[in-house]
Amino acid sequence: MLSILLQEFIGDLKAQRTRAFLTFFAVTWGTLAVVLLLAFGEGLKRTVRDGLLGAGERIFMIYGGETSKPFAGLGQGRRIHLAEEDLELLERAIPDIDRGSISYGRWGTAFQRGKARTNAFLEGVGPDHEAMRHMEPAPGGRFINATDVAQKRRVLFLGNELAERIFGKGVDAVGKSVVVDGLPFTVVGVLQKKFQDSSNNGPDADRAVIPYSTFRTIWGNRFVSHLIVQPRDASRGPLVKAQLYRVLGRKYSFDPTDVRALGMWDFIESEKENLAVGLGIQIFMGLVGAFTLLIAGVGVANIMYVVVKERTQEIGIKL
């Protein structure tokens, strides 16, 4: 019986080659569409996440702002400027902070080596900046360390694109000298190439980094550009954020609920938003793929209906 059914099936396939091909193509195309669209959605979600993590992970960037509420007899509109000692204050007052870094910034800094000249953003930071901002050095180099800061060394960590502009492509810059605004610095590391679609004062690939103590000594900044802190646990992010406003509000006499008194880039919240967008795109792609498969199924059902309609009499006789 089975052999007879198999012979009839093969014979019907030969007789209806076009119909069999269209049925096979519809099912295959629908299934492939679902797989490809889901894979595309997952890839896009990961790309969005990796692009944000290229600029930093689980961190708060804290900037001075302007008060928008009166507080303790003081009017609104007061400028808040952050200082180096504020980082130590925050780390001491908020146990949930794992690490932090000071950041000074300077646009249009001149870099020169021989005939090569260019301008870029210069940043003065601490050693923990490396881990918080994913500033991993390429093999053979290193980032700014605690000794560099303590001794105010003139050492330089270059973004990979900036290093290529100064030294040329494929040249090992580590150990070589670069003149920065007329002062000689020694390159101790070059940034390992990374993917980054979020940035603060431009991409990391096109900036240079020196110890914050060296930056302050040379350019004499009274206030920092911003502070960076990283909670021990992302789930404690909202609590840490509220404590940041409370501690700094107590020092600078502003309302802890005045969100404009400080500028705050919350990477934890940004990551949640990006993941939600990525998940939404993935769900949309899955629905599109499912509808494509459904349409293919309707096509197959129509073909099967025609087949049964054509052989109604034969089926009736066999029954």
Residue pairs with C-beta under 8 A, 6 or more apart in sequence:
13 20
16 307
19 303
19 306
19 307
22 299
22 303
23 299
23 300
23 303
26 296
26 297
26 299
26 300
27 296
27 297
27 300
29 292
29 296
30 292
30 293
30 294
30 295
30 296
30 297
31 293
31 296
33 288
33 289
33 292
33 293
34 286
34 289
34 290
34 292
34 293
35 289
36 289
37 285
37 286
37 288
37 289
37 292
38 282
38 285
38 286
38 289
40 285
41 278
41 281
41 282
41 283
41 284
41 285
41 286
42 282
44 278
44 281
44 282
45 275
45 278
45 279
45 281
45 282
46 278
47 195
48 197
48 274
48 275
48 277
48 278
49 271
49 274
49 275
49 278
50 195
51 195
51 196
51 197
51 198
52 197
52 198
52 267
52 270
52 271
52 274
53 134
53 271
54 134
54 194
54 195
54 196
54 197
54 198
54 204
55 133
55 134
55 196
55 198
55 199
55 200
55 204
55 267
56 132
56 133
56 134
56 228
56 267
57 132
57 134
57 230
57 267
57 271
58 230
58 231
58 234
58 237
58 267
58 268
58 271
59 132
59 133
59 228
59 229
59 230
59 267
59 268
60 228
60 229
60 230
60 231
60 237
60 240
60 241
60 244
60 264
60 265
60 266
60 267
60 268
61 200
61 226
61 227
61 228
61 263
61 264
61 265
61 267
62 82
62 226
62 227
62 228
62 229
62 244
62 248
62 262
62 263
62 264
63 82
63 225
63 226
63 262
63 263
63 264
63 265
64 79
64 80
64 81
64 82
64 223
64 226
64 262
64 263
65 79
65 80
65 260
65 261
65 262
65 263
66 77
66 78
66 79
66 80
66 260
66 261
67 74
67 75
67 76
67 77
67 78
67 80
67 254
67 255
67 258
67 260
67 261
68 76
68 77
68 258
68 260
68 261
69 76
69 254
69 255
69 257
69 258
69 261
70 76
71 249
71 253
71 254
71 255
71 258
72 253
74 253
74 254
78 254
80 248
80 252
80 254
80 261
80 262
81 222
81 223
82 223
82 224
82 226
82 227
82 248
83 222
83 223
83 224
84 102
84 212
84 216
84 224
86 224
86 227
86 248
86 251
87 100
87 101
87 102
87 227
87 229
89 247
89 248
89 251
90 97
90 100
90 227
90 229
90 244
90 247
90 248
91 97
91 100
91 229
93 243
93 247
94 229
94 240
94 243
94 244
94 247
96 231
96 232
96 233
96 236
96 239
96 240
96 243
97 229
97 230
97 231
97 232
97 240
98 230
98 231
98 232
99 128
99 131
99 132
99 229
99 230
100 126
100 128
100 132
100 227
100 228
100 229
100 230
101 125
101 126
101 127
101 128
101 129
101 132
101 212
101 227
101 228
102 124
102 125
102 126
102 212
102 224
102 227
103 123
103 124
103 125
103 129
103 212
103 224
103 225
103 226
103 227
103 228
104 123
104 124
104 125
104 212
104 215
104 216
104 219
104 221
104 224
104 225
105 121
105 122
105 123
105 124
105 201
105 225
105 226
106 121
106 122
106 123
106 215
106 219
107 121
107 201
108 119
109 119
109 120
109 121
109 122
109 180
109 181
109 208
110 117
110 118
110 119
110 179
110 180
110 181
110 182
111 117
111 118
111 119
111 120
111 162
111 166
111 178
111 179
111 180
111 208
112 178
112 179
113 166
113 167
113 176
113 177
113 178
113 179
116 165
116 166
116 167
116 168
118 162
118 165
118 166
120 159
120 162
120 206
120 207
120 208
121 201
121 202
121 206
121 207
121 208
122 180
122 207
122 208
122 209
122 210
122 215
123 201
123 207
123 208
123 209
123 210
123 215
123 225
124 209
124 210
124 211
124 212
124 213
124 214
124 215
124 216
125 144
125 209
125 210
125 211
125 212
126 144
126 149
126 211
126 212
127 143
127 144
127 145
127 146
127 148
127 149
128 230
129 135
129 143
129 144
129 209
129 228
130 136
130 137
130 143
130 144
131 230
132 228
132 230
133 204
133 228
134 194
135 143
135 157
135 191
135 204
135 209
136 143
136 191
136 192
136 194
137 143
137 157
137 189
137 190
137 191
137 192
138 160
138 189
138 190
138 191
138 192
138 193
140 172
140 174
141 157
141 174
141 187
141 188
141 189
141 190
142 188
142 189
143 157
143 188
143 189
143 209
144 155
144 157
144 188
144 209
144 210
144 211
147 153
148 155
148 188
148 211
148 214
149 211
149 212
149 213
149 214
150 213
152 211
152 213
152 214
152 217
153 211
153 214
154 183
154 184
154 185
154 186
154 210
154 214
155 185
155 186
155 187
155 188
155 210
155 211
155 214
156 178
156 180
156 185
156 186
156 187
156 188
156 208
156 209
156 210
157 187
157 188
157 189
157 190
157 191
157 208
157 209
157 210
158 166
158 173
158 178
158 187
158 189
158 190
158 191
158 208
158 209
159 190
159 191
159 203
159 204
159 205
159 206
159 207
159 208
160 190
160 191
160 192
160 193
160 205
161 203
161 205
161 206
162 205
162 206
162 207
162 208
163 173
163 187
163 190
163 191
166 173
166 178
167 173
167 176
173 187
173 190
174 187
174 188
174 189
174 190
175 186
175 187
175 188
176 186
176 187
177 184
177 185
177 186
177 187
178 184
178 185
178 186
178 187
179 185
180 208
180 210
181 218
183 218
185 210
191 204
191 205
193 205
194 204
194 205
196 203
196 204
196 205
198 270
200 265
201 207
212 224
215 221
226 263
229 240
229 244
231 237
231 240
231 268
234 268
237 266
237 268
237 269
241 264
241 266
242 256
244 262
244 264
245 256
245 257
245 258
245 259
245 261
245 262
246 256
248 254
248 261
248 262
249 255
249 256
249 258
249 261
250 256
252 261
254 261
255 261
308 315
